[in-house]
Amino acid sequence: MDEAQLIDQEQDALVLLHTDGVDLPALCLFTGLSHAESRLRSVGGLSRLAKNVTTNMGRMADPECAESTAMMLDKLGVEGPDAERQEAVETVV
């Protein structure tokens, strides 16, 4: 689940998966901002997270950020001159 800090929207489904399962072994992976961990820990009905379960990936390297931003602009169908798109990417980086 990406953006796990928004767990309020998925909380009931998450508890249902945890308590009823899907008849298959499963491992949940959550990604999100630094406060996602405290949000997950606050959901009633879930087993508590182990203390060493969280990994802070840190910020993206500049080339990764540029590539990610350019891909997002493409996916959203943002139009404009190449120079303006490049300026937007550089601003984000």
Number of C-alpha atoms within 10 A of each C-alpha: 13 12 11 21 19 16 20 12 10 11 17 14 11 20 16 13 15 15 12 9 12 10 7 6 6 10 6 8 8 15 16 15 12 15 11 19 17 11 14 20 12 12 16 11 13 16 11 11 12 7 6 6 7 13 8 9 8 7 8 11 9 12 10 12 16 19 13 15 19 18 13 13 15 12 9 9 9 10 10 8 7 9 9 11 17 14 11 15 19 14 9 11 16
